């Protein structure tokens, strides 16, 4: 089944995650107190609503209990960020990722049960979006506006098959430039190289091509 996400706070950081998750075909509920921001994302996210995330009744009415992963990307209001995280924990949300403003904020979030705490100055929204779609996507680095390098862990869809079998270049327009295998790194691997479970592939290509590659070969059903 397709995972459902909610992004609370539609500033630069939250908006970036919302756009990328939506572009990847995920079901996204976008939430903010600012009507203008909600209107900006109403045609991007599956649903966009004006709501106060510190009100537990509001979260219940939005059906937040049915959401698999909530990203709390509230801006400068640290109190609202902490209260929202507490509310979500009480509702039993499976996974909560929260943006921290500083180290103290991070410590508090970790103590109250946030599953992942991120610093926007250190972690780009796009990279985090890809990481939360699949645990097999280890890293995502933008080279330009439309080309990136992705680091993925080989799962069951690739294990035991050679690069010839997978035909990644022809099928998806991406290139496997290296394979990390435990302590070894195979640079420019041969087409006959067989992929092993837990190998890490370094793949380069256009964002649209990488997206198709991830959906078909990386994300586990």
C-alpha positions as CSV (number, residue, x, y, z in Angstrom):
1,X,0.0,0.0,0.0
2,X,1.1,3.6,-0.7
3,X,2.4,5.4,2.4
4,X,0.5,8.5,3.5
5,X,2.5,11.6,4.7
6,X,1.6,14.9,6.4
7,X,3.8,18.0,6.3
8,X,3.0,20.5,9.0
9,X,4.5,23.9,8.2
10,X,4.8,25.0,4.6
11,X,7.8,27.3,4.7
12,X,10.9,26.8,2.5
13,X,11.9,23.6,4.3
14,X,8.4,22.0,4.7
15,X,7.4,23.2,1.2
16,X,10.4,21.5,-0.3
17,X,9.6,18.2,1.3
18,X,5.9,18.6,0.3
19,X,6.7,19.3,-3.3
20,X,9.2,16.4,-3.6
21,X,7.0,13.8,-1.9
22,X,4.1,14.8,-4.1
23,X,6.4,14.7,-7.2
24,X,7.3,11.1,-6.2
25,X,3.6,10.2,-6.2
26,X,3.1,10.0,-2.5
27,X,-0.2,11.0,-0.8
28,X,0.5,14.2,1.1
29,X,-1.6,16.2,3.6
30,X,-0.2,19.8,3.8
31,X,-1.0,21.8,6.9
32,X,-0.2,25.4,7.8
33,X,-1.8,28.3,9.7
34,X,-1.1,30.7,6.9
35,X,-3.9,30.8,4.3
36,X,-1.6,32.0,1.5
37,X,0.8,29.1,2.0
38,X,-2.0,26.6,2.1
39,X,-3.4,28.0,-1.2
40,X,0.1,27.8,-2.7
41,X,0.1,24.0,-2.1
42,X,-3.5,23.1,-2.7
43,X,-2.7,22.0,-6.3
44,X,0.5,20.3,-5.3
45,X,-0.4,18.2,-2.3
46,X,-3.3,15.7,-2.2
47,X,-4.9,17.8,0.5
48,X,-4.0,21.3,1.9
49,X,-5.7,22.7,5.0
50,X,-5.5,25.7,7.3
51,X,-5.2,24.2,10.8
52,X,-3.6,24.7,14.2
53,X,-1.4,21.6,14.8
54,X,-1.1,22.3,18.5
55,X,-4.8,21.5,19.0
56,X,-5.3,17.7,19.5
57,X,-8.9,17.8,18.5
58,X,-8.0,19.4,15.2
59,X,-5.4,16.7,14.5
60,X,-8.0,14.0,15.3
61,X,-10.5,15.6,12.9
62,X,-7.9,15.6,10.2
63,X,-7.6,11.8,10.6
64,X,-3.9,12.2,11.6
65,X,-4.0,8.7,13.2
66,X,-4.2,7.2,9.7
67,X,-1.0,9.0,8.5
68,X,2.1,6.8,8.3
69,X,4.7,9.6,8.6
70,X,4.4,13.2,9.8
71,X,7.0,15.8,9.1
72,X,6.8,18.8,11.5
73,X,8.5,21.7,9.7
74,X,7.2,24.5,11.8
75,X,9.2,27.7,11.4
76,X,10.5,29.8,14.3
77,X,7.8,28.8,16.8
78,X,9.7,26.3,18.9
79,X,6.9,26.0,21.4
80,X,4.4,25.0,18.6
81,X,6.9,22.5,17.2
82,X,7.3,20.8,20.6
83,X,3.6,20.8,21.4
84,X,2.7,19.5,17.9
85,X,5.3,16.6,18.4
86,X,3.8,15.8,21.8
87,X,0.3,15.7,20.3
88,X,1.4,13.4,17.5
89,X,3.1,11.0,19.9
90,X,-0.1,10.8,22.0
91,X,-2.1,10.0,18.8
92,X,0.3,7.1,18.1
93,X,1.8,8.3,14.8
94,X,4.2,5.6,13.5
95,X,7.0,7.9,12.4
96,X,7.6,11.6,13.3
97,X,10.4,13.7,11.7
98,X,10.8,17.2,13.2
99,X,12.9,20.2,12.1
100,X,15.0,21.6,14.9
101,X,16.0,25.2,15.2
102,X,19.0,24.6,17.4
103,X,20.8,21.9,19.5
104,X,18.7,22.6,22.6
105,X,15.5,22.2,20.5
106,X,16.9,18.9,19.1
107,X,17.5,17.6,22.6
108,X,14.0,18.4,23.7
109,X,12.5,16.8,20.6
110,X,14.6,13.6,21.1
111,X,13.5,13.4,24.7
112,X,9.8,13.6,23.9
113,X,10.0,10.9,21.3
114,X,10.6,12.4,17.8
115,X,11.8,9.6,15.6
116,X,14.1,11.8,13.4
117,X,15.3,15.3,14.2
118,X,16.8,17.3,11.3
119,X,18.5,20.6,10.8
120,X,17.5,22.3,7.6
121,X,20.9,24.0,7.3
122,X,22.5,20.6,7.2
123,X,19.9,18.4,5.5
124,X,18.1,19.4,2.3
125,X,14.4,18.8,2.0
126,X,14.8,16.7,-1.2
127,X,17.4,14.4,0.5
128,X,15.1,13.8,3.5
129,X,12.1,13.2,1.3
130,X,13.9,10.4,-0.6
131,X,15.2,8.9,2.6
132,X,11.8,8.6,4.1
133,X,10.2,7.1,1.0
134,X,12.6,4.1,1.4
135,X,15.2,3.0,3.9
136,X,17.2,1.7,0.9
137,X,17.8,5.2,-0.3
138,X,20.9,6.2,1.7
139,X,21.8,9.6,0.2
140,X,20.7,12.0,-2.4
141,X,22.9,14.8,-3.7
142,X,21.9,17.4,-6.2
143,X,24.4,18.1,-8.9
144,X,22.3,20.7,-10.7
145,X,18.6,21.7,-11.0
146,X,17.7,18.5,-12.8
147,X,20.6,16.0,-12.2
148,X,21.6,14.2,-9.1
149,X,23.6,11.3,-7.6
150,X,21.8,8.8,-5.4
151,X,23.3,6.2,-3.1
152,X,21.0,3.2,-2.7
153,X,21.3,-0.1,-0.9
154,X,20.5,-3.1,-3.1
155,X,17.4,-5.0,-2.0
156,X,15.5,-8.1,-3.2
157,X,14.7,-6.6,-6.6
158,X,18.3,-6.3,-7.6
159,X,20.1,-9.0,-5.6
160,X,21.5,-11.9,-7.6
161,X,21.1,-10.0,-10.9
162,X,23.8,-8.5,-13.1
163,X,24.0,-5.0,-14.4
164,X,23.2,-6.5,-17.8
165,X,20.1,-8.2,-16.4
166,X,18.9,-4.9,-14.8
167,X,19.8,-2.9,-17.9
168,X,19.6,0.3,-15.8
169,X,21.1,2.6,-18.4
170,X,18.7,1.5,-21.2
171,X,15.6,1.1,-19.0
172,X,16.0,4.2,-16.8
173,X,18.7,6.4,-18.4
174,X,20.9,6.2,-15.3
175,X,24.5,5.1,-14.8
176,X,25.9,3.0,-12.0
177,X,29.3,4.6,-11.5
178,X,30.4,2.6,-8.5
179,X,29.4,-0.2,-6.2
180,X,30.4,-0.2,-2.5
181,X,30.7,-3.8,-1.2
182,X,31.6,-3.9,2.5
183,X,35.1,-2.3,2.6
184,X,35.7,-2.5,-1.2
185,X,34.6,0.0,-3.8
186,X,34.2,-1.2,-7.4
187,X,34.6,1.8,-9.7
188,X,33.0,1.7,-13.2
189,X,31.7,-1.9,-12.6
190,X,31.6,-4.4,-15.5
191,X,28.2,-5.1,-17.0
192,X,28.5,-8.7,-15.9
193,X,29.0,-7.7,-12.2
194,X,26.4,-9.5,-10.1
195,X,24.6,-7.4,-7.5
196,X,24.6,-8.8,-3.9
197,X,22.1,-8.0,-1.2
198,X,23.3,-5.0,0.8
199,X,25.6,-3.7,-2.0
200,X,25.5,0.1,-2.2
201,X,25.1,1.4,-5.7
202,X,26.2,5.0,-6.6
203,X,23.9,6.1,-9.4
204,X,23.9,9.3,-11.5
205,X,21.3,10.6,-13.8
206,X,18.5,13.1,-14.5
207,X,16.0,13.5,-11.6
208,X,13.1,12.1,-13.5
209,X,15.1,9.1,-14.6
210,X,16.4,8.5,-11.0
211,X,12.8,8.7,-9.8
212,X,11.7,5.9,-12.1
213,X,14.7,3.8,-11.1
214,X,13.9,4.3,-7.4
215,X,10.2,3.4,-7.8
216,X,10.9,0.2,-9.9
217,X,14.1,-1.2,-8.4
218,X,14.8,0.4,-5.0
219,X,11.6,0.9,-3.1
220,X,10.5,-2.4,-1.6
221,X,6.8,-3.4,-1.9
